[in-house]
Structures are given as C-alpha cells and as structure tokens.
Amino acid sequence: SMGGHGMGSSATTKAACKISMLWNWNTVNSCFIARSWHNRTLGHFAGSCIGIFFLVFFLELIRRAQREWDRSLLRKRQNASNPSLSPSESPVSTTGGEKGERKMGALRVVLSSGEEMGPTMVEQLVRSGFFVVQFGVAYIVMLLAMYYNGYVIIMILLGAFFGHFVF
C-alpha cells in the first residue's frame, strides 16, 4: 500500500511483496523465501526463474554424483574381495539384497570369506556431505514450490526434467 498519502512521492515508497499460498501467476513484486528475494521487475523475476531452473538442475547433478560415489565404493570393495574377477563375476554379495542385486544402503558387503566390509570414515564423511547438500537444496526447492507460483513450479519441473535427462 502507499504510505504517507500526499506527503511523499510514489517513487520513494516501496511496493509490498505479493505472497500467496494459493495458486497464482504473480510476477512483479513477488517474493520468495525472504524479503530480500523481492522481484521488483519482470527482468528480476525472469532471473529468479532461471536461477530456480539451475538450482533443480544442480540438485540432479548432486544426486548423480552421490550415486556414482556409492558405485565406486562398491566396485572398490568388490575388487578388494577378489581382484582377479570382474565386478559381474565377483562372489561379493551386498547385505539385504537378492543375488545380483546391488543395494547401496550402508555399502556393507559380505566377502566370500564371510567377513563384512564397509566404508572408511572419510568415505562415509564424503557420502554424508553429498547427502546434506542434496537434502538442503531439495528443502529449498520444496519451500519455493510452496509459493504455488505457476512459473516457479514450471521451472522446478523443467529443471528436474533436464537435470535427470543430462545426469
């Protein structure tokens, strides 16, 4: 609303944030997460949409990196159990899974000798780092979706689609 009716010019007053918890298509003066994320122009809103797209795209990159890290740890353990066999021929079985199924879980594998082998402390710290970044970014994306802005939701879906496609 306009403050100081007649006492100041409208150029010096700030427009309020439009925040709606119902489906909307607000662009100018929309705000997300904090008052500092106030889209005062269409250009600023477009930049926010592009940023949201890349945030979700980045989330898919982190998910892929986490899967690849887990796969590399599993291959490392399989090779440690019997370095002469290829991973597909390895007698290593993962705990909690059927024969041939690779369950990442805690990355504990049962060697042919019956001994269990799990990740080192550093490997588990890296796994936890991937998880916390993924969790944090996903939480921010969820908060953005809760503004029910059609453009934001479209950008989230497009970022997820292209991120999953690429990674």
TALIN-V76135 format. One record per helix or strand of 3 or more residues. SS is the DSSP state (helix for helix, strand for strand). FROM is the first residue (numbers start at 1). TO is the last residue. If there is no record, write none. Layout:
{{SS,FROM,TO} {SS,FROM,TO}}
//
This chain:
{{helix,42,81} {helix,121,145} {helix,150,166}}
//
